[in-house]
Amino acid sequence: MRFSKLISIAAGIAVLALTPLAFAQDDLQQRAEQLARDALIVDGHVDMPYRVYDEWADVSGDVPGNDFDAPRARAGGLDAPFMSIYLPAETEITGEATALANRLIDLVEAQVARAPDTFGIATSPAEVEKLVAEGRIALPLGMENGAAIAGDLDNLRHFHARGIRYITLAHSKSNHISDSSYDPVALWQGLSPFGEELVAEMNRLGVMIDVSHISDQAFRDVIEITQAPVVATHSSARHFTPGFERNASDEIIEAIGENGGVVMINFGSSFLSEQANQWQSKFSAARESLMAQLGEAGRDDPRVASFSEAYREQNPYPYADVGIVADHIERVIEIAGIDHVGLGSDYDGVGDSLPEGLKDASTYPNLVAELLRRGHSEEDIRKILGENVMRVWREVEAYAQAN
């Protein structure tokens, strides 16, 4: 037999040996894509409004560079991304927070007005289901940073009337409501007196309390006061990032489970792996040091951008991957149970730090495939993708209606 023919036969045997695995992987991905299409996918945190605030983009079509737009959402099976009405911490100091919140809600409404066959604003679980049944992408609204409340419960009622259905009590700095996990200055040692009032009124109105970003003590204060389940709309498990208070500790995860709430996993790599988290801390410290040396104009100095680019070239960013996102999901399941975990990607909010395999809103099937590969049932995956947070939302509504 000719040597070339032997090689051909050997190659054929190798292909046959690999074919079952290849078929299995293809079948897994097809199952994942079908499940992503069939299941209700609710993402707790997408930063599209602030992304288009400075430079308008019509997200009913493809927007290069965005993590979220309608084509990407359709491709990934995303049905109901909570639109983050994000208020930078400094807007509380400048007094601009309330006006900015209204402006960002206007921007979401403008997206819907321009593409009413594509989007609809949802203010209840029933409206989410109706919009999805009509073939539209539901856009519920959440406020990231309660600065816009400005110490006035009438502002809470105003934003509830405008569609806000959760409020992240603080952001990167402690504010008039709560201490922040990022801020070394604990103004209140937890919630402020007004924050305690606000939590009770949010319960009464049916606005979900988002405990992402707040300090551990503020979380404990919330849990003592709230009469309804809470959400952590875009936090991951601190077990994988020791010392990073922005993520939820095992104690907090357990308490959220006992409260009936849900922890929604953030996709940013620095939330997912200790290596990426430490990289981010070192980079931020080096960048802040340079800006301090440059003085008042440091933040806008072109040398800062040059430094950032050079730093990344010399110290490549250690991206996480789909597998570690599944690890975080499983950590929450292990501690709190399958009914208390969801997804809060932080798309358009964490820059170039998204994990391999989950780079934009078209990629949810990759996570579904990983969960299937690990043996999770389709019933449980549906809970993770959206049913859990919809349950919490209904329970918060029910409490408000009864009180």
Summary of the structure (lengths in Angstrom):
residues: 403
radius of gyration: 22.4
end to end distance: 86.3
largest distance: 88.9
contacts: 1416
relative contact order: 0.13
helix: 55%
strand: 13%
